[in-house]
Amino acid sequence: MGTPDFAVASLQALLDAGRNVVAVVTAPDRPSGRGLQLTPSPVKQAALRAGLPVLQPEKLRDPLFLEQLASYQADLQVVVAFRMLPEVVWAMPTIGTFNLHGSLLPQYRGAAPINWAVINGETQTGVTTFFIEKEIDTGQMIFQDTEPIHPDDTAGTLHDRLMVRGAQLVVKTVLAIEAGNYPRTPQPDTGDLKPAPKLHRETTQINWNQPATAVRNFVRGLSPYPAAWTMINGRFFKIYAVSVQSAVAANEAPDFPKTDEPSLSDVAAVYTDKKAKIMVRAADEWLNIEVLQAEGKRRMTAEEYLRGNQL
């Protein structure tokens, strides 16, 4: 069960390992592109290429869907990047249903574990397989594998590595369950547990009053999707990459003009040389905006933007 590219890797890994995948459950086709044509999910496309039956329920409690799912008599269900399952679905197989989660549980339970690990400046994360139970992301753990978070990682680059590592862990988990030799480790519920709630527009707005490193981590953790955003001179910008400009002290100004209108900006101060640099002051240091996207325009570097636009 899964929908996006992150789940395709696990499906393909199971097929490559010769496992008996009897059916695939994914989201219904959705309108996409300028023509809003119905487009199958990446998982459906992969399943059809492999000649697998595909179920696409609008509602997971739909009696017809439940009847179809039960008809496959699966011993085990594997969930990767799918919606919350009702008990009538996850309790259906004789062995149960396990999920692949993009963090080292119990840390970062929730919908956006990869984003929040980068936002919080973590240097390590990983993937976990666990049996689904009633409370979200709290079931008994089966296996975990770690992955470093590099200083220049974005949510996107980390996502791609965890996608591969997660697929490997899914196969390892299935093989262990088939052999009847696998752990079921309860998740600890004590200590400093960090959540990973779903990202919304209001939670992706940049707070330039934070230290520069925290702002940079925030931008990295939301790049390329959904992207951090800010208002400068009354204009909406998505910000995809920033760097700390240590050469200019926070209490000093760059040697080129100030450009912001404070009442129309989220930022305390914006400076640009009108050629290649856009600098914003954070709480302790200056930041270079390196990649941005103005509303109605494509994503571009600061230099490309300044070549044809003014702040």
N, C-alpha and C positions, 0 to 999 in steps of 0.2 A: 504494500500500500504506500503510495507516494505520488508526488506531482512534479516538482521542479527538477532541474538538472542534477541537484545534489543527490536525488534518489535514483537517477538513472545509473550512476556509477555502481551502486549497490545491486541493482537488478542485473546489470551486465556481469558483475563479478560472480553472482550466484549462477548465472547461466554458463559462464566460462568455467566454473568449478563443477559443472555437470549436475547441479542440484535440480530436483524435480519441481519446477515452478508451475503450479496447476492453473493459476489465474493471477491477474493484476487488477488492483482497484486504484482508480485515480479520479481526479476531478473531472466534471463535465467539460466539454469543449467550450471555450470562452471567446467572445469577440476580441479581435486583436488587429493592430495595424490601422492605417488610415482608412481602409475600406471596411473596418470592423467585421472582417470575415471570421466565421467560427474556426478556431484554431485548436488542435489537440494539444494536450500537455506534453512536455518532453518525455514523461514516463509512458504515456500512451503510444507515442511515436516509436519508442524503443520496443515496447511490447508487441506492437503490430509487426515490426521488422523481424521479431523472433517468432512470430506466428502464435502468440499467446492470446487466450481469451481476455477481454478487457471489460470490467464493470465500472460504470460511471454514475453512481447514485447522486442525486441532488440532496437527498436526505438519508442519513445512515440508518435511520430507524424504519425506512420504507419496507413494508412487508415483502414486496416483490424482490427487493435487493437482498434482504435477509434470506429469503428462500433460495435465490440464486447462489449466494455465498455459501450457504450450508450444503448445497448440492455438490460442491467440489470436495467436501469431506477432508479439508486440509488438516494435517496434524499440527501445523505451526503457522502462525502469521507473522510477517516481518513488516514493520512500519518505519518508513524513512521520510521525514519532511511531509507529513500529512496532517490532517486536522484531528481534533480530539475525538476519540472513539467512545461510543456508549458501551456499557458493559455487555450488552447483548451481542456486540461484535467482537470485542477483545477476549471474551470468555468462551467463544465458540469452539476454537480448536482444542483437541484433547491435551496438548502440551501447554498451550497458551499463546500469547502474543508478546513479542519483544519489540522494543523501539530502539533506534539509533539516535542518540542525542549529541549535539555538537559542543559538549563541555565535559569536564571532569566532575560529574555529579558527586555530591549534592550541590556543588557550586553552579550558579547560573541556570537554575531551573527557569523555564519560561520560553517564550517564542523567539527571542533574539540572542541566543548565547554567544554567538561569534562576535556580533557587534559589541556587546557589553564587555566582553573580555578585553577587546582592543581599547574601547573607550576608557576603561578603568586602568589602563597601563599595565596589564598583566604581561609577564614574560613567558608564561607557559599556560597552555590549555590542553584540550584533547577531545576524545570521543568516548562515549559510554554506551554499552548495550544493557538494557534492563527490561524486566518483565513489567508490562503495563498493569497498573492497579487503579483503584478508584480515584485517588488524588493524583493530580498531574505531576509527572516527572519524579515520583517518589518511590517507585517500585524497586524490588530487589535487583541489585546490579549483578550482571554476569561478567563482563570484561570491560577493561578500560585500556586506552593507549594514549600516550602523551604526545604533544606537538609543541615545539617552541614558537613563541611569537617574536618575530624579529623587529628591531626598532623601526624599520621602514615598511612593515606589513600594513596593509589595509584590510578591512573586513573582506574585500574581494579576494586578495591573494591568500589570506588565511582560509577562507571558505574553500578555495580550490584544493588546497593541501588536505584539509580535513575531509573533503569529499572522497579523496583517494584513500586516506587512512581509515575513514569510516567504512568504506566498502570492504576493505581487508578485514576489518573487525566483524562485520556482518557475516562474512564467510566463515571466519574462525568460530563465531558463536553458533552458527548453524551446524557446523561439523561437530562441535563439542556436544550440542544437544542431541544430534543423531547418535553419537557414541554413548550417550547417557552419562557423560563425565563433565559436569560444568558446575561452577559455584553459583550460589544465590545469596549474595551479601546484602544485608539490610543497609539502607542509607542512613548515615548519622544525621541527626537533626539538631546538633549542638554546634557552637562555635559561630564564627563570623560568616554566615552564608549570604552570598551576594545574589540578588535576583537578576533575571534577564527578561523584563517585561516587553511586551510588544511595543514597537516604536510608532509614535504618532507625530503629526506635524509639530505640535507644541513641545515635544521632547527632543526634536532635532534642530532647534534653533540654537545658534552659537551664543554662549555667554562670554563676551570678551573681557569681563571683569575677573575671570579666572587666570591662574598662572599660564604662561605661554605653553608649557609642556602639556598641561591639561587640555588646552584648546586644540593643540596639535593632535593629541590622542583622540579627542572627540571627533575631529574631522576625519582622521584615519579610520575610526570605528564605524563611520557612516558612509564611507566611500567604497564602491561607487553607488551603492544603493542603501538607503533612500536618499542619501546626501545631506550633509549639514547645510543650513541656510542662514542668511543674515539680511538685514536691510541697510543699504548705504545710500544716503541722499534720497531716500524715498523709493529706492529701487530694490527689487527682490533679486538676490543672487544665491545660487547654490555654490558651495565651496567644496572642492574635491581634494585639494592638497595645499598645505601651508608648511613653511619652515621657520625655525626660530632664527631671528636676526640678532645675534649676540653682539655685533659690532657697534650697535647703537644702544645706549643705556635707556632704560624705560623712562627716566626723568628728563631725557634729552629729546630733541626732535631731529629727524633726518634733514639733510641739507637740500630738500626740495619741498614744494609748496604743500600746505595743508589743503584738503579738498572737501572735508565732510561738513555737513550741516547737522549739528548735534540733535536737533529736534526731529530729524528725519532718518536718523541712523541708530543702529544698535551699538555702535562702536564709540569709544571715547575720542579717538583721533585716527584719521586716515590720511596718509601722504602718498603722493605718486609723482614720479619724475615725468609722467605723461609719455614715456617711451617703453619701459619694460618692467618697472617696479610698482607694485601696490603694497604699501606697508600699513599694518594696523597695530595699534598698541594694546597689548594685553596687560594684566595686572603687574607683571614684573619685567617683561621684555617685549620687544617688537617682533611681529610675525610678518613674513613675506607671504602674500597670497600668490600661489604658483599656478593653480588651475581653478577656473571658475566658469560659471554659466549664468548669463543674464537671462531673465525671463524672455521667452520667445526666440532665443538664440541658441546656437550649438555650444557644446563644451569646448573651451579653449584655454591656452596659457594666458597669463597676465599680459605678456608682450603682444600676443595676437589680439587680445581684447583692446589694448590701448592703441593699436595701430589704426583702428577704425571707430573707436568710441571714447567718450569721456566719462569719468565717474561723476 
